[in-house]
Amino acid sequence: WVDLGVRNWVELFTDDPRFLNALGVTLTYVAVALAIQLLLGMLIALLLDAKPWGSGLMQTLIILPMVVAPAVAGLMGRLMMHSEFGVISVYSYQIGLLEKSEPLLGGTGRFALIAVLLVDIWQWTPFFVLIILAGLKGMPHEVLEAAEVDGANWFQRLTRVKIPLLFGVITVAILFRLVDLFKIFDYIAIMTAGGPAGRTESVSYYSFVNTFSQVKWGYGATISVVIMVMGWVAAWIYQKVFRLKW
């Protein structure tokens, strides 16, 4: 058993290009999804904090994507991006953003990972919005008023006052999403099944394929351990870099 376990680890990193591809897809997915969700979450939170007309209703509605099960969100995205009748595809063809020969889902799979990312971004950007907005609402007004009295413009108040005060809130939110993104599975399983040609195959999905489709339980378990270690190492490095204290 020990020898078999060692062989699984050796094969994983030296003789399995499919795993290395899945690892690359996962790291790319995590980096892109995290950056876009953080940026959009910050922008939307700042907009809602300015209290435009209907901000109360918008704050309520923005929670709805998080209520949807990831599998259901993936199915919705698959239908809306269908190459023939999907509403996103139809409008993309009309404005010239996409061609029928290369839709978001289908064709050579050039945009398949983008399609999956769009669903993830739609569903989990509200997570950042709610946390950052809560931080903005809990910010001491005296500090902001003092900065305004001292002549700081909007951008200076944002970069030199608000963001430093939100640093703790933002870093914790990023940590939660960082760990969760390493386990990405639902959207890929529903929308692309890891294809085409492994363009969207994550480490979690590859573990699922080995465990339940190819019935290679030991090898699938080895990949699952890699996912756990990746999340743990990423979280540990992140805490050390940003000096998070609980």
C-alpha positions as CSV (number, residue, x, y, z in Angstrom):
1,W,0.0,0.0,0.0
2,V,2.8,2.4,0.8
3,D,4.5,1.6,-2.5
4,L,1.3,2.2,-4.4
5,G,0.7,5.5,-2.6
6,V,4.3,6.7,-3.4
7,R,3.7,5.7,-7.1
8,N,0.5,7.8,-7.2
9,W,2.4,10.9,-6.1
10,V,5.3,10.3,-8.5
11,E,3.0,9.8,-11.4
12,L,1.0,12.8,-10.5
13,F,3.9,15.3,-10.8
14,T,6.1,13.5,-13.4
15,D,3.9,11.5,-15.7
16,D,0.5,13.1,-15.9
17,P,0.3,16.1,-18.2
18,R,-3.5,16.2,-17.7
19,F,-3.1,16.9,-14.0
20,L,-0.5,19.7,-14.8
21,N,-3.0,21.2,-17.3
22,A,-5.8,21.0,-14.6
23,L,-3.4,22.7,-12.2
24,G,-2.7,25.5,-14.6
25,V,-6.4,26.0,-15.4
26,T,-7.2,26.1,-11.7
27,L,-4.5,28.7,-10.9
28,T,-5.6,30.8,-13.8
29,Y,-9.3,30.6,-12.8
30,V,-8.5,31.5,-9.2
31,A,-6.4,34.6,-10.1
32,V,-8.9,36.0,-12.7
33,A,-12.0,35.3,-10.7
34,L,-10.6,36.8,-7.5
35,A,-9.2,39.9,-9.2
36,I,-12.5,40.7,-11.1
37,Q,-14.8,39.9,-8.2
38,L,-12.8,42.1,-5.8
39,L,-12.6,45.0,-8.3
40,L,-16.3,44.8,-9.2
41,G,-17.3,44.3,-5.6
42,M,-15.4,47.4,-4.5
43,L,-16.9,49.6,-7.3
44,I,-20.5,48.5,-6.6
45,A,-20.0,48.9,-2.9
46,L,-18.7,52.4,-3.4
47,L,-21.7,53.2,-5.6
48,L,-24.2,51.8,-3.1
49,D,-22.5,53.7,-0.3
50,A,-23.1,56.9,-2.1
51,K,-26.8,56.1,-1.6
52,P,-28.2,56.7,-5.1
53,W,-31.9,56.5,-5.8
54,G,-33.1,52.9,-5.2
55,S,-30.0,51.9,-3.3
56,G,-32.0,50.0,-0.7
57,L,-33.7,47.9,-3.3
58,M,-30.4,47.3,-5.1
59,Q,-28.8,46.1,-1.9
60,T,-31.6,43.6,-1.5
61,L,-31.6,42.3,-5.1
62,I,-27.8,42.0,-5.1
63,I,-28.0,39.2,-2.6
64,L,-30.2,37.0,-4.9
65,P,-27.3,35.4,-6.9
66,M,-25.7,34.1,-3.7
67,V,-29.0,32.3,-2.8
68,V,-28.9,30.3,-6.1
69,A,-27.3,26.8,-5.8
70,P,-24.0,26.7,-7.8
71,A,-25.3,23.8,-9.9
72,V,-28.4,25.7,-10.8
73,A,-26.4,28.8,-11.6
74,G,-24.2,26.7,-13.9
75,L,-27.3,25.3,-15.6
76,M,-28.7,28.8,-16.1
77,G,-25.4,29.9,-17.6
78,R,-25.3,26.9,-19.9
79,L,-28.7,27.7,-21.3
80,M,-28.1,31.4,-21.6
81,M,-24.8,30.8,-23.5
82,H,-26.2,28.0,-25.7
83,S,-24.7,28.5,-29.2
84,E,-28.2,28.4,-30.9
85,F,-30.8,29.9,-28.6
86,G,-28.9,31.3,-25.6
87,V,-29.9,34.9,-24.9
88,I,-26.3,35.9,-24.3
89,S,-25.1,34.2,-27.5
90,V,-27.8,35.8,-29.6
91,Y,-27.1,39.3,-28.5
92,S,-23.3,38.7,-28.7
93,Y,-23.8,37.7,-32.4
94,Q,-25.9,40.8,-33.1
95,I,-23.4,43.3,-31.8
96,G,-20.4,41.4,-33.4
97,L,-18.8,40.4,-30.1
98,L,-18.9,36.7,-31.0
99,E,-19.3,34.6,-34.1
100,K,-21.5,31.6,-34.5
101,S,-18.5,29.5,-35.3
102,E,-16.9,30.3,-32.0
103,P,-19.5,30.9,-29.3
104,L,-18.8,31.1,-25.5
105,L,-19.8,27.4,-25.2
106,G,-18.9,25.3,-28.2
107,G,-16.6,25.6,-31.2
108,T,-13.0,25.0,-30.3
109,G,-13.6,26.0,-26.7
110,R,-11.6,29.2,-27.0
111,F,-13.9,31.1,-24.7
112,A,-15.1,28.2,-22.6
113,L,-13.2,29.2,-19.5
114,I,-14.5,32.8,-19.8
115,A,-18.0,31.4,-19.9
116,V,-17.5,29.5,-16.7
117,L,-15.9,32.6,-15.1
118,L,-18.8,34.8,-16.0
119,V,-21.2,32.6,-14.0
120,D,-18.8,32.6,-11.0
121,I,-18.3,36.3,-11.2
122,W,-22.1,36.9,-11.4
123,Q,-22.8,34.7,-8.4
124,W,-20.0,35.7,-6.0
125,T,-19.2,39.3,-6.7
126,P,-22.1,40.1,-4.3
127,F,-20.1,38.5,-1.5
128,F,-17.5,41.2,-1.9
129,V,-20.1,43.9,-2.3
130,L,-21.8,43.0,1.0
131,I,-18.6,42.7,3.0
132,I,-17.0,45.9,1.7
133,L,-20.3,47.8,2.0
134,A,-20.6,46.8,5.6
135,G,-17.1,48.0,6.2
136,L,-17.9,51.3,4.5
137,K,-21.0,51.8,6.6
138,G,-19.1,51.1,9.8
139,M,-16.3,53.5,9.0
140,P,-16.0,56.5,11.4
141,H,-17.5,59.6,9.9
142,E,-15.1,61.8,11.9
143,V,-12.1,60.6,9.9
144,L,-13.8,61.1,6.5
145,E,-15.0,64.6,7.5
146,A,-11.6,65.6,8.7
147,A,-10.1,64.5,5.4
148,E,-12.7,66.5,3.5
149,V,-12.0,69.5,5.6
150,D,-8.3,69.2,5.0
151,G,-9.0,69.5,1.3
152,A,-8.7,65.8,0.2
153,N,-10.6,65.1,-3.0
154,W,-12.8,62.0,-3.7
155,F,-9.9,59.9,-5.0
156,Q,-7.6,60.9,-2.2
157,R,-10.2,60.1,0.4
158,L,-10.7,56.7,-1.3
159,T,-7.0,55.7,-1.6
160,R,-5.6,57.3,1.6
161,V,-8.5,56.9,4.0
162,K,-11.2,54.4,3.0
163,I,-9.1,51.6,1.5
164,P,-6.6,51.6,4.4
165,L,-9.5,51.5,6.9
166,L,-11.1,48.7,4.8
167,F,-7.8,46.7,4.6
168,G,-8.7,44.2,7.3
169,V,-12.2,43.6,5.9
170,I,-11.0,43.2,2.3
171,T,-8.1,40.8,3.2
172,V,-10.5,38.5,5.2
173,A,-13.0,38.5,2.3
174,I,-10.2,37.6,-0.2
175,L,-9.0,34.8,2.1
176,F,-12.4,33.1,2.2
177,R,-12.9,33.4,-1.6
178,L,-9.3,32.3,-2.3
179,V,-9.8,29.0,-0.4
180,D,-13.2,28.4,-1.9
181,L,-12.1,29.0,-5.5
182,F,-9.5,26.3,-5.3
183,K,-12.3,23.8,-5.0
184,I,-14.1,25.0,-8.2
185,F,-16.2,22.1,-9.5
186,D,-20.0,22.8,-9.9
187,Y,-19.9,25.2,-12.8
188,I,-17.4,23.1,-14.7
189,A,-19.3,19.9,-14.2
190,I,-22.6,21.4,-15.3
191,M,-21.4,23.7,-18.1
192,T,-18.4,22.0,-19.8
193,A,-17.5,18.7,-18.1
194,G,-13.9,19.9,-18.2
195,G,-13.8,20.2,-22.0
196,P,-13.2,20.8,-24.7
197,A,-9.8,19.2,-24.7
198,G,-9.2,20.0,-21.0
199,R,-9.5,23.8,-21.5
200,T,-11.8,24.1,-18.4
201,E,-10.7,21.0,-16.4
202,S,-9.9,22.0,-12.8
203,V,-8.1,19.9,-10.3
204,S,-11.3,19.2,-8.4
205,Y,-13.0,18.0,-11.6
206,Y,-10.0,15.9,-12.5
207,S,-10.2,14.3,-9.1
208,F,-13.9,13.5,-9.6
209,V,-13.2,11.9,-13.0
210,N,-10.4,9.7,-11.6
211,T,-12.4,8.7,-8.5
212,F,-15.9,8.0,-10.0
213,S,-15.5,7.7,-13.8
214,Q,-12.3,5.8,-14.0
215,V,-12.7,4.2,-10.6
216,K,-9.1,5.0,-9.6
217,W,-9.9,5.7,-6.0
218,G,-6.3,6.0,-4.7
219,Y,-5.3,8.3,-7.5
220,G,-8.4,10.4,-7.1
221,A,-7.7,10.6,-3.3
222,T,-4.2,11.7,-4.0
223,I,-5.5,14.6,-6.2
224,S,-8.0,15.5,-3.5
225,V,-5.1,15.8,-1.0
226,V,-3.3,18.1,-3.4
227,I,-6.4,20.4,-3.5
228,M,-6.4,20.5,0.4
229,V,-2.7,21.3,0.5
230,M,-3.0,24.0,-2.2
231,G,-5.8,25.7,-0.2
232,W,-3.9,25.4,3.1
233,V,-0.6,26.7,1.6
234,A,-2.3,29.6,-0.2
235,A,-4.1,30.6,3.0
236,W,-0.9,30.3,5.1
237,I,1.2,32.4,2.7
238,Y,-1.6,34.9,2.4
239,Q,-1.9,35.3,6.2
240,K,1.9,35.7,6.5
241,V,2.1,38.3,3.6
242,F,-0.8,40.4,4.9
243,R,-0.2,39.7,8.6
244,L,-3.7,38.7,9.3
245,K,-4.6,38.3,13.0
246,W,-7.7,36.5,14.2
